[in-house]
Amino acid sequence: MITTRTRIVQTVGALLLACGLFVPAGAAQAQTLDEIIEASLEAAGGHEAMARITSVRQTGTFIMSTDYGDLAGDTERVIIPNQKFYQSLDSDLFQQTQAWNGTSGWQSDSMQGMTDLEGQQAEILVAQTVLHVFLPYNTPGAPEYRKLDDSEVGGRPHHVVGLSTETLEFEVFVDAETKLVSHVSFEADVPPAGAITITAKSSGYEEHGGVMLATLTSLDIPGAVTIDTTFTTTELNMEVDQSIFEKP
């Protein structure tokens, strides 16, 4: 018998597989791709400051909104820039852990057990190892970047940059005034629903070690679930237990 609890956990488990950013309004001027990317990286702290970061650990809380009601819990994520990623979600209803160890990805949850992640699911984890989505620009093996039409989001003008990986197409929205990334959207194949456009928003930027890091995030999977996260602590350049990235 499929219970409400089982439906929530199965839905959340599948959807989380599919999911750490210029000018004032009214006076916008055309920006080249290079100008948009470099301005956003500079606003976030710049290449040198980001290069000094060897690890990031953030902890906080999340609220998950579903058709069955809201769920609350604790979360932790750890990033070894350009190498590894770890995230855990812990609530009374479910526990889930995801990680990319540099060569492979996995997920473990209290209902579905251990799963190896490949294809789109693995690429989403890899994307979260970078401190800024534009850092790989003009480096060997980097994704394809291209300028898209500007857009207005929430009454604010945004520059939009397209980013293509092996299996995913991202749209990165850069606030034209702050030059910080406000959200990223992409289409992922989420069985059994099929192709769904997922949006990951970032806000509440704070300076840590010379780099602007988001403390508020929101992951929206239309018609299914929204996860709002508040990171209350951020630690940089601490020793990391490397075993957390390895499949148990």
BELRABEL-V369435 format. One record per residue. N is the residue number from 0. RES is the residue in one letter. SS is DSSP state (H for helix, E for strand, C for the rest). OMEGA is omega in radians with two decimals (none if undefined). D_LAST is the distance of its C-alpha to the last C-alpha in whole Angstrom. Layout:
# BELRABEL-V369435
N_RES_SS_OMEGA_D_LAST + N_RES_SS_OMEGA_D_LAST
This chain:
# BELRABEL-V369435
0_M_C_-3.14_30 + 1_I_C_-3.13_28 + 2_T_C_3.07_28 + 3_T_H_3.11_28 + 4_R_H_-3.12_25 + 5_T_H_3.14_24 + 6_R_H_-3.11_26 + 7_I_H_-3.06_24 + 8_V_H_3.13_21 + 9_Q_H_3.13_21 + 10_T_H_3.14_23 + 11_V_H_-3.12_21 + 12_G_H_-3.14_18 + 13_A_H_-3.05_20 + 14_L_H_3.13_22 + 15_L_H_3.05_19 + 16_L_H_-3.11_18 + 17_A_C_3.14_22 + 18_C_C_none_22 + 19_G_C_none_23 + 20_L_C_none_31 + 21_F_C_3.04_46 + 22_V_C_-3.06_48 + 23_P_C_3.07_49 + 24_A_C_3.12_50 + 25_G_C_3.14_54 + 26_A_C_-3.08_54 + 27_A_C_3.08_51 + 28_Q_C_-3.14_52 + 29_A_C_3.12_50 + 30_Q_C_3.06_47 + 31_T_C_3.10_46 + 32_L_H_3.14_42 + 33_D_H_-3.11_42 + 34_E_H_-3.14_44 + 35_I_H_-3.09_41 + 36_I_H_-3.12_38 + 37_E_H_3.12_40 + 38_A_H_-3.14_41 + 39_S_H_3.10_38 + 40_L_H_3.13_36 + 41_E_H_3.14_39 + 42_A_H_-3.13_39 + 43_A_C_3.09_35 + 44_G_C_3.10_36 + 45_G_C_-3.07_36 + 46_H_H_-3.03_35 + 47_E_H_3.14_35 + 48_A_H_3.13_34 + 49_M_H_-3.13_31 + 50_A_H_-3.14_30 + 51_R_C_-3.11_30 + 52_I_C_-3.13_27 + 53_T_C_3.08_24 + 54_S_C_3.08_22 + 55_V_E_3.03_22 + 56_R_E_3.10_20 + 57_Q_E_3.07_22 + 58_T_E_-3.14_22 + 59_G_E_-3.09_24 + 60_T_E_3.08_24 + 61_F_E_2.99_25 + 62_I_E_-3.13_27 + 63_M_E_-3.14_26 + 64_S_E_-3.14_29 + 65_T_E_3.08_29 + 66_D_C_-3.09_32 + 67_Y_C_-3.13_31 + 68_G_E_-3.12_31 + 69_D_E_3.07_30 + 70_L_E_-3.14_26 + 71_A_E_3.13_25 + 72_G_E_3.14_22 + 73_D_E_-3.14_21 + 74_T_E_3.06_19 + 75_E_E_2.99_17 + 76_R_E_-3.12_17 + 77_V_E_-3.13_17 + 78_I_E_2.87_18 + 79_I_E_-2.95_19 + 80_P_C_3.08_22 + 81_N_C_-3.11_22 + 82_Q_C_-2.95_19 + 83_K_E_-3.14_16 + 84_F_E_3.11_15 + 85_Y_E_3.06_13 + 86_Q_E_3.07_14 + 87_S_E_3.04_14 + 88_L_E_-3.05_16 + 89_D_E_3.08_17 + 90_S_E_3.10_20 + 91_D_C_-3.06_22 + 92_L_C_-3.12_21 + 93_F_C_3.02_18 + 94_Q_E_-3.13_15 + 95_Q_E_3.09_13 + 96_T_E_3.06_11 + 97_Q_E_3.09_11 + 98_A_E_2.97_11 + 99_W_E_-3.03_13 + 100_N_C_-3.13_12 + 101_G_C_3.12_15 + 102_T_C_-3.11_15 + 103_S_C_-3.12_13 + 104_G_E_3.13_12 + 105_W_E_3.06_10 + 106_Q_E_3.07_10 + 107_S_E_3.03_9 + 108_D_E_-2.98_12 + 109_S_C_-3.12_13 + 110_M_C_-3.03_16 + 111_Q_C_3.10_15 + 112_G_E_-3.07_11 + 113_M_E_3.12_9 + 114_T_E_3.00_11 + 115_D_E_-3.11_12 + 116_L_E_3.14_14 + 117_E_C_3.06_17 + 118_G_H_-3.11_21 + 119_Q_H_-3.10_22 + 120_Q_H_3.11_19 + 121_A_H_-3.13_17 + 122_E_H_3.11_21 + 123_I_H_3.07_21 + 124_L_H_3.14_18 + 125_V_H_-3.13_19 + 126_A_H_-3.10_22 + 127_Q_C_3.07_21 + 128_T_C_-3.10_20 + 129_V_C_3.14_24 + 130_L_C_3.09_26 + 131_H_C_-3.04_29 + 132_V_C_-3.12_29 + 133_F_C_-3.10_32 + 134_L_C_-3.12_31 + 135_P_C_-3.05_30 + 136_Y_C_3.11_34 + 137_N_C_3.02_36 + 138_T_C_-3.13_33 + 139_P_C_3.13_33 + 140_G_C_-3.11_30 + 141_A_C_3.02_31 + 142_P_C_3.07_31 + 143_E_E_3.10_34 + 144_Y_E_3.09_36 + 145_R_E_3.13_39 + 146_K_E_3.07_41 + 147_L_E_-3.14_42 + 148_D_E_3.07_45 + 149_D_E_-3.08_45 + 150_S_E_3.05_44 + 151_E_E_-3.11_45 + 152_V_E_-3.14_42 + 153_G_C_3.13_43 + 154_G_C_-3.13_46 + 155_R_E_3.13_45 + 156_P_E_3.14_45 + 157_H_E_2.88_42 + 158_H_E_-3.09_42 + 159_V_E_3.13_39 + 160_V_E_3.06_38 + 161_G_E_-3.10_36 + 162_L_E_-3.11_33 + 163_S_E_2.99_32 + 164_T_C_-3.08_28 + 165_E_C_-3.06_28 + 166_T_C_-3.04_27 + 167_L_C_3.05_28 + 168_E_E_3.14_31 + 169_F_E_2.93_31 + 170_E_E_-3.07_34 + 171_V_E_-3.09_34 + 172_F_E_-3.10_37 + 173_V_E_3.12_38 + 174_D_E_-3.04_40 + 175_A_C_3.14_44 + 176_E_C_-3.10_45 + 177_T_C_-3.09_42 + 178_K_C_3.10_40 + 179_L_C_3.10_37 + 180_V_E_3.14_34 + 181_S_E_3.04_35 + 182_H_E_3.11_33 + 183_V_E_3.08_31 + 184_S_E_3.12_31 + 185_F_E_3.12_30 + 186_E_E_-3.13_30 + 187_A_E_3.10_27 + 188_D_E_-3.08_27 + 189_V_E_3.11_25 + 190_P_C_-0.04_25 + 191_P_C_-3.05_28 + 192_A_C_-3.08_30 + 193_G_E_-3.08_30 + 194_A_E_-3.14_31 + 195_I_E_3.07_30 + 196_T_E_-3.08_31 + 197_I_E_3.14_29 + 198_T_E_3.09_30 + 199_A_E_-3.10_28 + 200_K_E_3.11_31 + 201_S_E_3.12_31 + 202_S_E_-3.14_33 + 203_G_E_-3.09_34 + 204_Y_E_3.05_34 + 205_E_E_-3.13_34 + 206_E_E_3.08_34 + 207_H_E_3.13_32 + 208_G_C_-3.14_32 + 209_G_C_-3.11_35 + 210_V_E_3.11_33 + 211_M_E_-3.14_33 + 212_L_E_-3.14_30 + 213_A_E_3.06_30 + 214_T_E_3.09_29 + 215_L_E_3.07_30 + 216_T_E_3.11_28 + 217_S_E_3.11_28 + 218_L_E_-3.07_27 + 219_D_E_3.01_29 + 220_I_E_-2.98_29 + 221_P_C_3.08_32 + 222_G_C_-3.08_33 + 223_A_C_-3.03_29 + 224_V_E_2.99_28 + 225_T_E_3.14_28 + 226_I_E_3.10_26 + 227_D_E_-3.07_28 + 228_T_E_3.03_26 + 229_T_E_3.08_27 + 230_F_E_-3.08_26 + 231_T_E_3.08_28 + 232_T_E_3.07_26 + 233_T_E_3.11_26 + 234_E_E_3.13_25 + 235_L_E_2.96_25 + 236_N_C_3.08_25 + 237_M_C_3.05_23 + 238_E_C_-3.11_20 + 239_V_C_3.02_17 + 240_D_C_-3.04_14 + 241_Q_H_-3.10_12 + 242_S_H_-3.12_9 + 243_I_H_-3.11_8 + 244_F_H_-3.05_9 + 245_E_C_3.13_6 + 246_K_C_-3.12_4 + 247_P_C_none_0
